[in-house]
Amino acid sequence: MSDETPTPTIDGEPEIVDIWLSGTEVPPTDEGAQEMAEEEPEARLREQLGSVVTDDYVDSEVAPEDERMIINMGPQHPSTHGVLRLQLELEGEIIRRSKPIIGYLHTGMEKTAETLTFAQGPTNVTRMDYLAPLHNELAYSLAVEQLLGIDVPPRAQAIRILMTELNRVSSHLVALATNGMDIGALSMMLYGFRERELILEFFEKTTGLRMNHNYIRPGGVAADLPPGWRRDVARIVETIPARIRDYDDLLRENPIWLSRTKGVGVITAEECRAYGITGPILRSTGVDWDLRKAFPYSGIDRYEFDVPTGTNGDVYDRYMIRMEEIRQSIRIVEQVAETMPKGDYRADDRKVTPPPRARIDESMEALIHHFKIFTEGFRVPPGETYVAVESPRGELGCYLVSVGEGRPWRMHIRAPSFYNLQALPVMMADTLVADTIATIASLDPVMGDVDR
């Protein structure tokens, strides 16, 4: 660089490249400290929660900075349940502050929805929460049906409830299995996936796929229940409750399990409301809130079931709630199987529903109709709507805007995992670093639901 050329500066300081060219040693950076040290812990928590925060969150004696260490945990799939990164500020073995960092799995599904027809939409949303794909399909389909102003037949509604409640059971089995494995109860991992296999086999027989089904669609479902479905459901209903009792015997009074879950990852009802946290996490604090009771959908109010709640809002209560929700979902499945209505499994609306497969071989008009629905889709009247269902992780909502064309103008998913992750800094404040993984597992996050 010539003497005439001025040295480029940033805020009066030479650029790093010029320091390097001059041979001067580059000073070390403190990027992690900068990210975590924006504010003092007390000020930051009080700004986030307002009057909700209590003195329990803040240690009266703040350690000197040279006694604290900032470390990264993740993103690594097994322990953080997906590509979730945590930045932890440790004082010895105590977590003083934590910062969840997301965005490593962005797939742009909400933007992709604008390029797909309304009929193609379920193939997109089913991949967001891949442990509860049928709930995603249901929320989307209900939103489209509300804009169309159509009702689905009683049999289609009952099939939807049957499939989504079985999906709730399979999702909770994964939550229990991974929660046990993360804490050290390795047998739970084997047992949970063993029982889940029964449900996935039934899903495969019904939809053709074990996951990401594209089964619940606007107007009804893709196909009727397969021959022998009652026998398959009866096997599930008979097997799962007995195995749940085995899980209970294994863990309920296990001293290691109790010491690793009781009083760990505590959150209060007020904090859940402040952050918009729903599902088993909210109910573990004692709040009796379930969309299946508050705002029933697809005729689920016709079936009897209870909403379990906890008292302490800790890892143990969240475990117990998921166990009881499995029992209640099995109870709903029994009632659906006993009262399954006869009739069609999709709406009799020629604009939305393709013609029966047999008609395609007999009628040119039916073939053209079928071709146009699956290539151009169907038009939805202008308007906007929001529909929410109770997924295994909480309130799963679909906000949909139509301008009268064959594709959504805008789609946004209210993903429960995204909101629930906000609880981590509250749950982990002033706790042991050894309890971090147990706390994360008790949230049951699905990163596809977060980075959609």
C-alpha positions as CSV (number, residue, x, y, z in Angstrom):
1,M,0.0,0.0,0.0
2,S,1.5,3.4,-1.0
3,D,2.1,6.2,1.4
4,E,-0.5,8.3,-0.5
5,T,-3.2,5.7,0.0
6,P,-5.1,6.3,3.2
7,T,-5.4,3.3,5.5
8,P,-9.1,2.2,5.6
9,T,-10.5,2.4,9.0
10,I,-13.7,1.3,10.9
11,D,-14.7,3.8,13.6
12,G,-11.2,5.2,13.5
13,E,-9.5,1.8,13.9
14,P,-7.4,0.1,11.0
15,E,-9.1,-2.8,9.3
16,I,-8.1,-6.2,10.3
17,V,-6.7,-7.0,6.8
18,D,-4.2,-4.0,7.1
19,I,-3.2,-5.1,10.6
20,W,-2.5,-8.6,9.1
21,L,-0.5,-7.1,6.2
22,S,1.6,-5.1,8.5
23,G,2.7,-8.1,10.4
24,T,1.1,-6.9,13.7
25,E,-0.5,-9.6,15.8
26,V,-4.3,-9.7,15.5
27,P,-6.0,-9.2,18.8
28,P,-8.3,-12.0,19.9
29,T,-12.0,-11.5,19.5
30,D,-14.7,-12.0,22.1
31,E,-17.6,-12.6,19.8
32,G,-19.3,-15.0,22.3
33,A,-18.9,-12.6,25.1
34,Q,-20.3,-9.8,23.0
35,E,-23.4,-11.8,22.2
36,M,-24.1,-12.8,25.8
37,A,-23.1,-9.7,27.5
38,E,-25.5,-7.2,26.0
39,E,-27.1,-6.5,29.3
40,E,-26.8,-7.6,32.9
41,P,-28.8,-10.8,33.7
42,E,-31.3,-9.1,35.9
43,A,-32.0,-6.2,33.5
44,R,-32.4,-8.6,30.6
45,L,-34.7,-11.0,32.4
46,R,-36.9,-8.2,33.7
47,E,-37.2,-6.6,30.3
48,Q,-38.2,-10.0,28.8
49,L,-40.8,-10.9,31.5
50,G,-41.7,-7.6,33.0
51,S,-43.5,-8.1,36.3
52,V,-43.4,-11.9,35.9
53,V,-39.7,-12.2,36.9
54,T,-38.8,-12.9,40.5
55,D,-35.7,-12.5,42.5
56,D,-35.2,-16.3,42.3
57,Y,-33.8,-15.9,38.8
58,V,-31.1,-13.5,39.8
59,D,-28.1,-14.3,42.0
60,S,-27.5,-11.4,44.4
61,E,-23.8,-12.0,44.1
62,V,-22.6,-11.5,40.5
63,A,-19.3,-13.3,39.9
64,P,-16.5,-11.4,38.2
65,E,-16.4,-11.8,34.5
66,D,-13.1,-13.7,34.6
67,E,-14.8,-16.4,36.7
68,R,-17.5,-17.0,34.0
69,M,-17.2,-19.0,30.8
70,I,-19.3,-19.0,27.6
71,I,-19.6,-22.3,25.8
72,N,-21.5,-23.6,22.9
73,M,-23.8,-26.7,23.1
74,G,-24.8,-28.0,19.7
75,P,-26.0,-27.8,17.1
76,Q,-25.8,-31.6,17.3
77,H,-28.8,-33.8,16.7
78,P,-28.8,-36.4,19.4
79,S,-28.6,-34.2,22.6
80,T,-30.3,-31.0,21.4
81,H,-33.1,-32.9,19.5
82,G,-32.2,-31.4,16.2
83,V,-29.9,-28.6,14.9
84,L,-30.4,-26.4,18.0
85,R,-27.5,-24.4,19.3
86,L,-27.3,-23.1,22.9
87,Q,-24.9,-20.5,24.1
88,L,-24.4,-21.0,27.8
89,E,-22.8,-18.6,30.3
90,L,-21.4,-20.8,33.1
91,E,-20.2,-20.0,36.6
92,G,-18.6,-23.2,37.5
93,E,-21.4,-25.8,37.0
94,I,-24.2,-23.3,37.2
95,I,-25.9,-21.8,34.1
96,R,-26.3,-18.1,34.7
97,R,-27.6,-17.2,31.2
98,S,-28.5,-19.1,28.1
99,K,-29.4,-18.2,24.6
100,P,-31.1,-20.6,22.1
101,I,-29.9,-20.0,18.6
102,I,-32.0,-21.3,15.7
103,G,-32.0,-21.1,11.9
104,Y,-29.7,-24.0,10.9
105,L,-32.5,-26.0,9.3
106,H,-34.5,-23.3,7.4
107,T,-36.5,-24.8,4.6
108,G,-38.7,-21.9,3.5
109,M,-41.8,-24.0,3.6
110,E,-44.1,-21.0,4.2
111,K,-42.7,-19.3,1.1
112,T,-42.9,-22.6,-0.8
113,A,-46.6,-22.7,0.0
114,E,-47.2,-19.7,-2.2
115,T,-45.9,-21.7,-5.2
116,L,-48.1,-24.7,-4.6
117,T,-51.8,-25.1,-5.3
118,F,-54.2,-25.6,-2.4
119,A,-54.4,-29.2,-3.3
120,Q,-50.7,-29.6,-3.1
121,G,-50.4,-27.8,0.2
122,P,-50.6,-30.9,2.5
123,T,-47.5,-32.4,0.8
124,N,-45.6,-29.3,2.1
125,V,-46.9,-28.7,5.6
126,T,-46.8,-32.4,6.5
127,R,-42.9,-32.1,6.6
128,M,-42.8,-29.3,9.2
129,D,-43.4,-31.2,12.4
130,Y,-42.3,-34.6,11.1
131,L,-43.3,-36.4,14.3
132,A,-46.9,-35.1,14.0
133,P,-47.4,-34.8,10.3
134,L,-51.2,-35.5,10.4
135,H,-51.8,-32.5,12.7
136,N,-50.1,-30.2,10.2
137,E,-52.2,-31.6,7.4
138,L,-55.4,-31.2,9.6
139,A,-54.7,-27.5,10.5
140,Y,-54.0,-26.6,6.9
141,S,-57.0,-28.5,5.5
142,L,-59.4,-26.9,8.1
143,A,-58.1,-23.5,7.1
144,V,-58.7,-24.2,3.4
145,E,-62.1,-25.6,4.1
146,Q,-63.1,-22.5,6.1
147,L,-62.2,-20.3,3.2
148,L,-64.1,-22.6,0.8
149,G,-67.1,-22.7,3.1
150,I,-67.5,-26.5,2.8
151,D,-68.1,-29.2,5.4
152,V,-66.6,-32.6,5.3
153,P,-68.8,-35.7,5.9
154,P,-69.0,-37.3,9.4
155,R,-66.9,-40.3,8.4
156,A,-64.1,-38.1,7.2
157,Q,-64.2,-36.2,10.4
158,A,-64.1,-39.4,12.5
159,I,-61.1,-40.7,10.4
160,R,-59.3,-37.4,11.0
161,I,-59.7,-37.7,14.7
162,L,-58.7,-41.4,14.7
163,M,-55.5,-40.7,12.8
164,T,-54.5,-37.5,14.7
165,E,-55.0,-39.1,18.1
166,L,-52.9,-42.1,17.1
167,N,-50.4,-39.6,15.8
168,R,-50.4,-38.0,19.2
169,V,-49.7,-41.3,20.8
170,S,-46.8,-42.0,18.5
171,S,-45.3,-38.6,19.0
172,H,-45.5,-38.8,22.8
173,L,-43.9,-42.2,22.6
174,V,-40.9,-40.6,20.9
175,A,-40.8,-37.9,23.5
176,L,-40.8,-40.4,26.4
177,A,-38.2,-42.6,24.6
178,T,-35.8,-39.8,23.9
179,N,-36.3,-38.1,27.3
180,G,-35.5,-41.4,29.0
181,M,-32.4,-41.9,26.8
182,D,-31.1,-38.4,27.5
183,I,-31.3,-39.0,31.2
184,G,-29.8,-42.5,31.1
185,A,-32.9,-44.8,31.1
186,L,-31.8,-46.5,27.8
187,S,-34.5,-49.1,28.0
188,M,-37.1,-46.4,27.4
189,M,-35.6,-45.7,24.0
190,L,-36.1,-49.3,23.0
191,Y,-39.6,-49.6,24.4
192,G,-40.9,-46.3,23.1
193,F,-39.9,-47.0,19.5
194,R,-41.1,-50.6,19.8
195,E,-44.6,-49.5,20.6
196,R,-44.5,-46.7,18.1
197,E,-43.9,-49.2,15.4
198,L,-47.4,-50.6,15.8
199,I,-48.9,-47.2,15.0
200,L,-46.5,-46.6,12.0
201,E,-47.5,-49.9,10.6
202,F,-51.1,-48.9,10.7
203,F,-50.3,-45.5,9.1
204,E,-48.4,-47.2,6.3
205,K,-51.3,-49.5,5.6
206,T,-53.8,-46.6,5.6
207,T,-51.8,-43.9,3.8
208,G,-49.1,-45.7,2.1
209,L,-46.4,-44.0,4.1
210,R,-45.0,-44.2,7.6
211,M,-44.4,-40.4,7.9
212,N,-45.3,-37.3,5.8
213,H,-48.5,-38.9,4.6
214,N,-50.4,-36.3,2.6
215,Y,-53.5,-38.1,3.8
216,I,-55.7,-35.4,5.3
217,R,-56.6,-33.1,2.5
218,P,-59.0,-30.2,1.9
219,G,-62.4,-31.9,1.6
220,G,-61.7,-35.0,3.6
221,V,-59.0,-37.7,3.5
222,A,-57.2,-39.3,0.6
223,A,-58.6,-42.8,1.0
224,D,-61.0,-44.7,3.2
225,L,-59.7,-46.9,6.0
226,P,-58.2,-50.2,4.7
227,P,-59.9,-53.6,5.2
228,G,-59.2,-55.0,8.6
229,W,-58.6,-51.6,10.2
230,R,-60.7,-52.4,13.2
231,R,-58.5,-55.4,14.0
232,D,-55.3,-53.2,13.7
233,V,-56.8,-50.5,15.9
234,A,-57.9,-53.1,18.5
235,R,-54.4,-54.4,18.6
236,I,-53.0,-50.9,19.3
237,V,-55.7,-50.2,21.9
238,E,-54.9,-53.5,23.7
239,T,-51.1,-53.2,23.6
240,I,-50.3,-49.5,24.3
241,P,-52.0,-49.1,27.8
242,A,-50.4,-52.3,29.1
243,R,-46.9,-51.1,28.0
244,I,-47.6,-47.7,29.5
245,R,-48.1,-49.4,32.8
246,D,-44.7,-51.0,32.4
247,Y,-43.1,-47.7,31.7
248,D,-44.8,-46.3,34.9
249,D,-43.5,-49.2,37.0
250,L,-40.0,-48.6,35.5
251,L,-39.8,-44.9,36.1
252,R,-42.4,-43.5,38.5
253,E,-40.5,-44.3,41.7
254,N,-37.1,-44.8,40.3
255,P,-34.8,-42.8,42.6
256,I,-32.4,-41.8,39.8
257,W,-35.2,-40.8,37.5
258,L,-36.8,-38.7,40.3
259,S,-33.6,-36.9,41.2
260,R,-33.0,-36.0,37.5
261,T,-36.5,-34.8,36.8
262,K,-38.2,-33.4,40.0
263,G,-37.6,-29.7,40.4
264,V,-35.6,-29.6,37.2
265,G,-36.5,-27.1,34.3
266,V,-39.2,-25.4,36.4
267,I,-41.5,-22.8,34.8
268,T,-44.6,-21.1,36.1
269,A,-48.0,-20.6,34.5
270,E,-47.4,-16.8,34.4
271,E,-44.2,-17.3,32.5
272,C,-45.9,-19.7,30.0
273,R,-48.6,-17.1,29.4
274,A,-46.0,-14.4,28.9
275,Y,-44.2,-16.4,26.2
276,G,-47.2,-18.0,24.5
277,I,-46.2,-21.5,25.6
278,T,-48.9,-24.1,25.2
279,G,-49.3,-27.9,25.2
280,P,-48.0,-30.2,27.9
281,I,-45.5,-27.5,29.1
282,L,-48.4,-25.2,29.9
283,R,-50.5,-27.9,31.4
284,S,-47.7,-29.1,33.6
285,T,-48.0,-25.7,35.5
286,G,-51.6,-26.5,36.4
287,V,-53.4,-24.6,33.5
288,D,-56.3,-26.6,32.1
289,W,-56.0,-25.4,28.5
290,D,-56.5,-27.8,25.5
291,L,-57.9,-26.6,22.2
292,R,-59.8,-29.9,21.8
293,K,-61.9,-28.7,24.7
294,A,-61.7,-24.9,24.3
295,F,-62.3,-24.8,20.5
296,P,-63.3,-28.2,19.3
297,Y,-62.6,-29.2,15.7
298,S,-63.6,-32.1,13.5
299,G,-66.3,-33.2,15.9
300,I,-63.9,-34.2,18.7
301,D,-66.3,-32.8,21.2
302,R,-68.4,-35.9,20.6
303,Y,-65.9,-38.0,22.5
304,E,-65.2,-38.2,26.2
305,F,-61.6,-37.6,27.5
306,D,-59.9,-35.7,30.3
307,V,-57.1,-33.1,30.1
308,P,-54.3,-34.0,32.6
309,T,-52.6,-31.1,34.4
310,G,-49.6,-30.9,36.7
311,T,-48.6,-28.7,39.6
312,N,-44.9,-28.0,39.6
313,G,-44.1,-27.3,36.0
314,D,-40.9,-29.4,36.0
315,V,-39.5,-32.2,33.8
316,Y,-41.3,-34.8,35.9
317,D,-44.7,-33.3,35.5
318,R,-44.2,-33.0,31.8
319,Y,-43.3,-36.6,31.6
320,M,-46.4,-37.6,33.7
321,I,-48.7,-35.5,31.5
322,R,-47.5,-37.1,28.3
323,M,-48.1,-40.6,29.8
324,E,-51.6,-39.6,30.8
325,E,-52.3,-38.0,27.4
326,I,-51.4,-41.3,25.7
327,R,-54.0,-43.0,27.8
328,Q,-56.6,-40.3,27.0
329,S,-55.9,-40.5,23.3
330,I,-56.3,-44.3,23.3
331,R,-59.6,-43.7,25.0
332,I,-60.6,-41.4,22.2
333,V,-59.5,-43.9,19.6
334,E,-61.6,-46.6,21.2
335,Q,-64.7,-44.4,21.0
336,V,-64.0,-43.5,17.4
337,A,-63.6,-47.1,16.4
338,E,-66.9,-48.1,18.1
339,T,-68.9,-45.2,16.6
340,M,-67.3,-44.9,13.1
341,P,-70.1,-43.4,10.8
342,K,-70.8,-44.9,7.5
343,G,-70.7,-42.8,4.3
344,D,-68.2,-41.0,2.1
345,Y,-64.7,-40.1,3.3
346,R,-64.6,-36.8,1.4
347,A,-66.9,-34.0,0.5
348,D,-69.2,-34.2,-2.5
349,D,-68.0,-31.0,-4.1
350,R,-66.9,-31.4,-7.7
351,K,-64.8,-28.2,-7.5
352,V,-62.6,-29.7,-4.7
353,T,-63.0,-33.5,-4.8
354,P,-61.6,-35.5,-7.8
355,P,-64.0,-38.0,-9.3
356,P,-63.9,-41.7,-8.2
357,R,-61.1,-43.7,-9.7
358,A,-63.5,-46.0,-11.5
359,R,-65.2,-43.1,-13.3
360,I,-61.9,-42.0,-14.9
361,D,-61.9,-45.2,-17.0
362,E,-65.5,-44.6,-18.1
363,S,-65.8,-40.9,-18.7
364,M,-63.7,-38.4,-20.6
365,E,-65.2,-35.6,-18.5
366,A,-64.2,-37.3,-15.3
367,L,-60.6,-37.7,-16.7
368,I,-60.4,-34.1,-17.6
369,H,-61.8,-33.1,-14.2
370,H,-59.2,-35.3,-12.4
371,F,-56.4,-33.9,-14.6
372,K,-57.3,-30.2,-13.9
373,I,-57.6,-30.6,-10.1
374,F,-54.2,-32.2,-9.9
375,T,-52.5,-29.8,-12.3
376,E,-54.2,-26.5,-11.8
377,G,-55.8,-27.1,-8.5
378,F,-59.0,-25.3,-7.4
379,R,-59.7,-21.7,-6.8
380,V,-60.4,-20.5,-3.2
381,P,-62.6,-17.4,-2.6
382,P,-60.7,-14.3,-1.4
383,G,-60.3,-14.0,2.4
384,E,-58.1,-14.8,5.3
385,T,-58.5,-17.2,8.2
386,Y,-56.7,-18.7,11.2
387,V,-57.4,-22.2,12.4
388,A,-55.6,-24.0,15.2
389,V,-55.5,-27.6,16.5
390,E,-54.0,-29.2,19.5
391,S,-50.8,-30.9,18.3
392,P,-48.7,-33.0,20.7
393,R,-46.5,-29.9,21.3
394,G,-49.3,-27.4,21.8
395,E,-51.3,-24.9,19.7
396,L,-50.6,-25.5,16.0
397,G,-52.2,-22.8,13.9
398,C,-52.5,-22.1,10.2
399,Y,-53.0,-18.5,9.0
400,L,-54.0,-18.5,5.3
401,V,-54.7,-15.7,2.9
402,S,-56.4,-16.2,-0.5
403,V,-56.9,-13.6,-3.3
404,G,-59.2,-15.8,-5.3
405,E,-56.6,-17.8,-7.1
406,G,-55.5,-21.4,-7.1
407,R,-52.6,-20.8,-4.7
408,P,-52.3,-19.2,-1.3
409,W,-51.2,-15.6,-1.3
410,R,-49.7,-16.1,2.2
411,M,-49.4,-18.9,4.6
412,H,-48.0,-18.7,8.1
413,I,-47.8,-21.6,10.6
414,R,-48.0,-20.9,14.3
415,A,-45.5,-23.6,15.3
416,P,-45.7,-24.7,19.0
417,S,-42.0,-25.8,19.1
418,F,-40.9,-22.3,18.1
419,Y,-42.8,-20.7,21.0
420,N,-41.9,-23.4,23.5
421,L,-38.1,-22.9,22.9
422,Q,-38.5,-19.5,24.4
423,A,-38.9,-21.2,27.7
424,L,-35.3,-22.5,27.8
425,P,-33.6,-19.3,29.2
426,V,-36.2,-19.2,32.0
427,M,-36.1,-22.9,32.8
428,M,-32.3,-23.1,32.8
429,A,-31.5,-19.9,34.7
430,D,-29.3,-20.8,37.8
431,T,-29.5,-24.5,37.2
432,L,-26.8,-27.2,36.8
433,V,-25.4,-27.7,33.3
434,A,-25.9,-31.4,33.8
435,D,-29.7,-30.8,33.7
436,T,-29.6,-29.0,30.4
437,I,-30.3,-32.0,28.2
438,A,-33.2,-33.2,30.5
439,T,-34.8,-29.8,30.2
440,I,-34.5,-29.7,26.4
441,A,-35.9,-33.2,26.1
442,S,-38.9,-32.3,28.3
443,L,-39.8,-29.6,25.8
444,D,-40.1,-32.2,23.0
445,P,-39.0,-29.7,20.3
446,V,-39.0,-30.6,16.6
447,M,-36.6,-28.3,14.8
448,G,-38.5,-28.7,11.5
449,D,-41.3,-27.1,13.3
450,V,-39.1,-24.2,14.4
451,D,-37.0,-23.6,11.2
452,R,-39.9,-24.1,8.8
